[in-house]
Amino acid sequence: MDESIIDFQRRSRLGVIEAIWGEHKTIEQISEILKKYQFASETALVTRLTKEKGEKLLIEFPSAKFHEISGCLTMGAFEQSVRDEEEVVILTGGTSDLGVASEAEIALNLHGVNTKLFIDVGVAGLHRLLERLEEIKLAKVIIACAGMEGALPTVLAGLIPQPIIGLPVSVGYGISGGGRTALEGMLASCAPGLLVVNIDNGYGAAMAALRILSS
């Protein structure tokens, strides 16, 4: 089998580090990749890990940290933030969206971006969102995570002018289709300028926010 080729130039070229997709890799494959990161003195981010994989990797890489809620493992130093205020606000429609939201938050914090996380501000109880609206407006970019019908990003995009990234989550009964209904609802939004990433793609939403902040 060919060895993995790591894009260590991505940080200098694009301003982002390459994430390691952990779900379909064996522990041995991830371990070999992390050794290359160690040798290059680079910060590593592994996404979509089970608790079992994460804990086994910590035995071999004790300096790493496993973030159980998000299923992410980080190794190396986080960039230092140059600002005091939260640049990105991350919202969840419900507590069930927290894993995906946490993946986005860790990816942004790793790049030195301050974040603030608001949980359970979905449209089923619209007052919860409206109560937080003034705080949300202080951010430069919003990431809105929602499953079910995925209405939260559309509602926000009709209320505030900041760039909003819709992050559909694979949560919901029957016709929700593992996040497909939320994805299609966000793509069909009547709110102009809403950006949408793929289902459960917290890392992708974070990198989209990072690109907006860098522009």
N, C-alpha and C positions, 0 to 999 in steps of 0.2 A: 504494500500500500504506500502511495506517495505521502510524504510528510506534509503537514499543513504549512501553508505560506501565509505569514502574518503581515498585515498591512501596517507596519509601524510608522509609515510616513503619513498616515491619514490625519494625525493630529496637526502636523505642520501644514498639510495640504488643505484640509477642510475645517480644522479646529475641533474635531471630534475624535474620540478614540473608537477603535473597532470593538464591537461587542462580540462575545463568544456565545453562540447559540448552544445551550446545554442540553436541551430536551432530547435530541436524537443522537447525541454523542455518548460514548461510553466514558466511564470514569477514567480509564486509561488514556483515551484520546484527549480529554480535557486536561489531564495531568501533564501530558507531553506539551500541550499548548502553553499552559501556565509556566512550565519550566523555561520556555522561550521568553515569556514576558519577564520572568525573574532575571534571566541572563541579560536582557536588554534594559533592565531597570525601568520597565514601563508599567503603568497602572493598568490593571486588568478588570474587566467587568464580564461576568458570566451570567446569562439570563436563563430563565425557564429550567431551574433545577428542582428536583424533588428534595425533601428533607434528608432522605437517605444519601443521595449523591452529595449534597452539601456537607453533611457531617463527615463523610468519608474523605472528602477533599481537604477538610480542615485538619485531619490527622497528618496528611502529607505537607500541607501548607499552613502551619499554625499562625503565620502572620496575616492570613486572609481573614475575612469576616463574612459569615453567611447570614443573609437577611431573610429570615424564614417567611415572613408575610409575602414578600415580593418574589421569593424563589431566586434571588440574585446572590452572587458571591462577588465580593470585591477584594482586590489585592493591590496594595500600593497606596500612595498618598493621594488624597482628594485635593484638587486645586483650591487655593485660597480665594474666597470671594473678595472682590474689590469694592463691593457695595454693602451697605448695612440693611437696606430695605429688601423686601421680598420682590423679586423680579417676575416670578411666575407663580400664579395661584392655580392649584390643582383641586378640582371639585369632583366629588362622587355623588351619583344619584342615591346610592345606598351603601351599606357596609360591605355588601358582597362584591363591590367594585374595588375594594381597597388593595387587593393584590396587584392589579394592573396599575392603579394610581401610584402605588409605592415603587413599582419598577420605574415609572417615569420620574418620580421624585429622586430616587437614588442616582439615576443616570444624569440628572441635572446637577445635583449636589456634587457629583464626581467631577463635573466640569466647572465648579466654582460658582454655580448659580444658586442664589437663595430662593427658597420656595416656601409656600404656605399651603397646607392641606386642609380643606373643609370636607367633612364626611356627612353623608345623609342630608343633602340639600336638593333632593330630587323634586320633580314637579308634582308628585303625588301629594306633597305638602308644600305648596308654593310659598307660603309665608316664611318657611325656613330659608329659602333662597333670598327672598326680598330682605329679610333681616340682616343678611350678610353682604348685601349689594354694595354698600359704600366701602367696605373693606376690600371687596373683590376689585372695585374700580381702581384701586391704588396700584395694582399690578400692571406690568407692561404686556404680558401675554397670559391667556387663560387656557388651561387644558381641562376639558369637561368630559368626565368618564360616565357613561350611562349604558345600562343594558335595557331589557324590556323593549319599549318602542323607541328609546333613544332620544327623547324630546328635549333633554336638558340643554344641549348646545344651541339648539334653535331658539329656545326661550332667551338664553343669555345674549345671543347674537342680535336679538331684537331690542335689547335693553341697554347695552354698553358698546362703546366704539372700539375697544381693544381687539387685536387679533385673537380669535377663538379657535382652538383645535379640538374637534370632536373626536373622542376616543371611544368607539363602540366596544362593549364588554359582552362576553358570552354568558350572560345571565338572563334567565327568563323562562317562562313556561312554554311548552308546545311550539306554537307558531313563531316564537322568538328565534327559533332555529339556530341556537348556538351563537347568537350575536348578529345573525344575518339581517333580521328585521331592524335592529338598531343601526346597523351600517347603512342599509338602504334608506331608512328614514332620515339619517343625517345627510346622505348624498342628495336626497330629494327635498332638502330644507328650503323653505321659502325665504329664509333670512339670508340676505346677500353677503357673500364674502366668507362664509363659514368654511374652514378647512377641515378635512376628515382624513384620518389614517385608518389602517386596517384593524380588524377585530383583535382586541387584546394587545395591541402593539404599543405598549407603554414606552419602550425605548425609542420607537419611531416618532412618537408624539414629542418626546423630550428633545430629540435631535431637530425636529421641525421648529420647536420653540427656540432652541439655541441658534439656529440659522436666522430666525427673525430678530433675535436680540443682537446678533452680530452684524446685521445689515445697516 
